Every structure is written in C-alpha cells, then in structure tokens.
Amino acid sequence: MELPARRMSATSRYSSWSGAAFIVEALILLMFLIAALAVLMQLFAGSARLASKSSQIERASIAASSAAERFSADPTGVEATTQDGDLAIGTDVTSEGTAAGTLYHARITVTENGDEVYTLTTARYVSKVS
C-alpha cells in the first residue's frame, strides 16, 4: 500500500508565513511598548524629583517670610540664626544711619543640610521721630 505524497498547498504555505509575520509584528510592538514605558518611567521619576524640590523651596520661602516678618516687627531684636525643623534660617542685619532715622537691611538665608535653599533680602526704615 502506497501512502499518498504530501504536498503543501499554496494556502498552507501562506498560513505558516502569516503566523511567523504575526509573531514578528507582536515582538516589534512589544519592543515599542517597553521603550515607551522606559520613557514614561523617566518622566515620572523626573517629575517626582521636581515635586520634591518644589516642596523644599516652598517650605524655605515660608520660613524666610516668617523671619522677614519678625525683622519687620523689630529689626534690632532679630536672632542671627534660628532653626525650623531641618531648616536653618540665618539673618544678617546691617544698619545705615541717616539724619532722620536708621535704615536696616536684612539678608535672610535658609539652608537645609548645609545647602542654601532660599535667600530673601528686605529692609525697614525706623524714623527717629515718634
């Protein structure tokens, strides 16, 4: 008994080629997806760093603003350095005498772990006339 010879028909050749093409296309799409996710992860990591830095600057500006308010209330009674949590606030006050009063200048610097975060410069004039 003789077995019939198996011949590949044209449709079976095309179906095996379309299966391979599908796998190649799926792999290309998977590589694109991985690349897109890597880019998005980089963007999100950068965004988290910027949000952290923004929060640090916001806390420092609030601390400097509070120090400026204390300076405005009493320019001669301001402490040179104060601590607000992990923020160190340094106030450098200089005075400039005039005939009618004194002009006080203050440079308020906020540092965190030794790194300068925020600087504020302000002034207040105190008249000799009451």
SULDAUR-V347241 format. One record per residue. RES is the residue in one small letter. PSI is psi in degrees with one decimal (999 if undefined). NEAR is the number of other C-alpha atoms within 12 Angstrom. Layout:
res->RES psi->PSI near->NEAR
res->RES psi->PSI near->NEAR
This chain:
res->m psi->131.8 near->3
res->e psi->130.8 near->5
res->l psi->141.8 near->5
res->p psi->140.3 near->6
res->a psi->134.6 near->6
res->r psi->125.8 near->8
res->r psi->141.4 near->9
res->m psi->128.4 near->11
res->s psi->167.0 near->10
res->a psi->-35.9 near->10
res->t psi->-35.8 near->11
res->s psi->-33.2 near->13
res->r psi->-41.7 near->13
res->y psi->-36.5 near->13
res->s psi->-36.7 near->14
res->s psi->-35.8 near->15
res->w psi->-38.7 near->14
res->s psi->-30.8 near->14
res->g psi->-42.0 near->14
res->a psi->-39.8 near->14
res->a psi->-38.0 near->14
res->f psi->-43.2 near->14
res->i psi->-42.8 near->14
res->v psi->-44.3 near->14
res->e psi->-40.8 near->14
res->a psi->-39.3 near->14
res->l psi->-40.2 near->14
res->i psi->-43.2 near->14
res->l psi->-37.5 near->14
res->l psi->-41.7 near->14
res->m psi->-41.0 near->14
res->f psi->-42.0 near->14
res->l psi->-42.6 near->14
res->i psi->-43.4 near->14
res->a psi->-42.3 near->14
res->a psi->-40.3 near->14
res->l psi->-36.7 near->14
res->a psi->-42.4 near->14
res->v psi->-43.1 near->14
res->l psi->-39.3 near->14
res->m psi->-39.4 near->14
res->q psi->-42.4 near->14
res->l psi->-43.7 near->14
res->f psi->-38.4 near->14
res->a psi->-42.4 near->14
res->g psi->-38.6 near->14
res->s psi->-39.9 near->14
res->a psi->-40.1 near->14
res->r psi->-43.0 near->14
res->l psi->-38.2 near->14
res->a psi->-39.6 near->14
res->s psi->-44.5 near->14
res->k psi->-40.3 near->17
res->s psi->-42.0 near->16
res->s psi->-39.8 near->15
res->q psi->-44.5 near->24
res->i psi->-36.5 near->25
res->e psi->-46.1 near->18
res->r psi->-41.4 near->25
res->a psi->-39.8 near->33
res->s psi->-33.6 near->27
res->i psi->-42.9 near->24
res->a psi->-42.0 near->33
res->a psi->-38.5 near->35
res->s psi->-39.9 near->27
res->s psi->-41.3 near->24
res->a psi->-37.9 near->38
res->a psi->-36.1 near->34
res->e psi->-41.6 near->22
res->r psi->-40.0 near->24
res->f psi->-41.7 near->33
res->s psi->-34.7 near->24
res->a psi->-40.7 near->17
res->d psi->92.8 near->19
res->p psi->-23.3 near->29
res->t psi->-15.6 near->23
res->g psi->16.8 near->16
res->v psi->134.8 near->27
res->e psi->145.5 near->21
res->a psi->-39.9 near->23
res->t psi->140.4 near->21
res->t psi->164.3 near->23
res->q psi->135.0 near->22
res->d psi->89.1 near->20
res->g psi->-123.1 near->14
res->d psi->6.5 near->18
res->l psi->133.8 near->28
res->a psi->126.9 near->29
res->i psi->117.1 near->38
res->g psi->133.7 near->33
res->t psi->119.2 near->37
res->d psi->110.2 near->29
res->v psi->130.8 near->29
res->t psi->152.8 near->23
res->s psi->153.3 near->20
res->e psi->106.9 near->18
res->g psi->140.1 near->16
res->t psi->174.7 near->13
res->a psi->-32.0 near->11
res->a psi->-2.8 near->13
res->g psi->-160.2 near->16
res->t psi->134.5 near->20
res->l psi->117.7 near->23
res->y psi->134.5 near->30
res->h psi->141.0 near->26
res->a psi->134.4 near->34
res->r psi->112.2 near->29
res->i psi->121.8 near->38
res->t psi->129.1 near->36
res->v psi->126.6 near->40
res->t psi->153.3 near->30
res->e psi->119.3 near->23
res->n psi->37.1 near->14
res->g psi->-8.4 near->14
res->d psi->130.2 near->17
res->e psi->126.2 near->20
res->v psi->-40.6 near->29
res->y psi->143.1 near->29
res->t psi->137.9 near->27
res->l psi->134.2 near->29
res->t psi->132.6 near->26
res->t psi->170.1 near->27
res->a psi->155.6 near->27
res->r psi->134.2 near->27
res->y psi->130.0 near->25
res->v psi->117.5 near->24
res->s psi->148.9 near->15
res->k psi->-19.2 near->12
res->v psi->128.6 near->9
res->s psi->999 near->6
